[in-house]
Amino acid sequence: MSSQAKVLTLCQLGLLRPITSDYLIDETERILSEKSPRLLPTFERLQTRINWEFVPEPDDDEVSKWKTLVPENDAPILAAAVLAKVKRLVTLDVKDFIRMPQVAEKSGLMIVTPRDLLVEIRAVLAQGFSKNR
């Protein structure tokens, strides 16, 4: 099972609080249609099984602030995450978010891949279990 599938399973179980926007769902569907169309039905099923918290779409002024840091199609995602004050922005977009440290610095967000998030969760759980012994 992929890291992103594991993270989505944790969301489905209610162990993580998934925050999203309509734009992000649409963008995910667009990317899946182009790059991995066989995964689209799975994503569509997950949408109904996960208790997503939808945040309002940022206005054009807010989105414009981020267009100098990330590609135009990613600016609404970053703007929504900043406005929602998320604890983690979890993304597979390594090129435009992870490898660009100035995005995290200027947005104030912790930006991680699904794998990074799972490593962090495992470390927290291991630490918690070792304290209880």
C-alpha positions in Angstrom: 0.0 0.0 0.0 1.4 3.4 -0.9 2.1 6.1 1.6 -0.8 8.3 0.3 -3.2 5.3 0.6 -2.1 4.8 4.2 -2.6 8.5 5.0 -6.1 8.4 3.4 -6.8 5.2 5.4 -5.9 7.1 8.6 -8.3 9.9 7.5 -11.0 7.4 6.8 -10.6 5.9 10.3 -10.9 9.4 11.8 -7.3 9.4 13.1 -6.3 12.4 11.0 -8.4 15.4 10.2 -8.3 16.0 6.4 -8.8 19.6 5.4 -9.4 20.3 1.7 -11.1 22.7 -0.7 -13.3 22.2 -3.7 -10.4 23.4 -5.9 -8.0 20.8 -4.4 -10.5 18.0 -5.1 -11.0 19.2 -8.7 -7.2 19.6 -9.2 -6.6 16.1 -7.8 -9.2 14.6 -10.1 -7.6 16.4 -13.1 -4.2 15.2 -12.3 -5.4 11.6 -11.7 -7.3 11.7 -15.0 -4.1 12.8 -16.9 -1.5 10.7 -15.1 -3.2 7.7 -13.4 -6.8 7.3 -14.7 -7.1 3.9 -13.2 -6.9 5.5 -9.7 -9.7 7.9 -10.3 -12.5 5.5 -9.3 -10.6 4.7 -6.0 -10.3 8.4 -5.3 -13.9 9.0 -6.0 -14.9 6.2 -3.6 -12.6 7.7 -0.9 -14.3 11.1 -1.2 -17.5 9.6 0.1 -15.8 7.6 2.9 -13.7 10.3 4.4 -15.1 13.1 6.5 -13.4 15.9 4.7 -13.4 19.4 6.3 -13.8 21.8 3.4 -12.4 25.3 3.8 -13.6 28.3 1.8 -11.9 29.1 -1.5 -9.4 32.0 -1.1 -10.2 35.2 -3.0 -8.1 36.3 -6.0 -6.0 38.7 -4.0 -5.0 36.0 -1.6 -4.2 33.6 -4.4 -2.1 36.3 -6.2 0.2 36.6 -3.2 1.5 33.0 -3.8 1.9 33.0 -7.6 5.5 34.2 -7.3 6.4 31.2 -5.2 4.4 28.3 -6.8 2.9 27.6 -10.2 -0.4 29.3 -10.9 -2.4 26.1 -10.5 -0.8 25.5 -7.0 -1.4 29.0 -5.7 -5.0 28.4 -4.7 -4.0 25.3 -2.7 -1.2 27.2 -0.9 -3.5 30.1 -0.2 -6.3 27.9 1.2 -3.8 26.1 3.4 -2.4 29.3 4.8 -5.9 30.8 5.4 -7.0 27.5 7.1 -3.9 27.5 9.3 -3.3 23.8 8.7 -0.7 22.0 10.8 0.7 20.1 7.8 0.3 20.6 4.1 0.6 17.0 2.8 1.5 16.8 -0.9 3.1 14.6 -3.5 4.2 17.7 -5.4 7.8 17.5 -4.4 9.1 19.7 -7.2 6.9 22.8 -6.4 6.5 22.5 -2.7 9.0 20.2 -1.0 12.2 21.1 -3.0 11.4 24.8 -2.7 12.1 25.7 1.0 11.1 29.3 0.5 7.5 28.1 0.1 7.5 26.7 3.7 9.4 29.6 5.0 7.2 32.3 3.5 3.9 30.5 4.1 4.8 29.4 7.7 3.5 25.9 6.8 5.1 22.6 7.5 5.0 20.9 4.0 5.5 17.2 3.9 5.0 14.2 1.7 2.6 11.4 2.8 5.7 9.3 3.6 7.2 12.1 5.8 3.9 12.3 7.7 3.9 8.6 8.3 7.5 8.7 9.5 6.5 11.5 11.9 3.4 9.6 13.1 5.4 6.4 13.7 8.0 8.4 15.7 5.3 10.0 17.9 3.7 6.6 18.5 7.0 4.9 19.3 7.8 7.7 21.8 4.4 7.5 23.4 4.6 3.7 23.8 8.1 3.9 25.2 7.0 6.4 27.9 4.2 4.0 29.0 6.6 1.1 29.7 
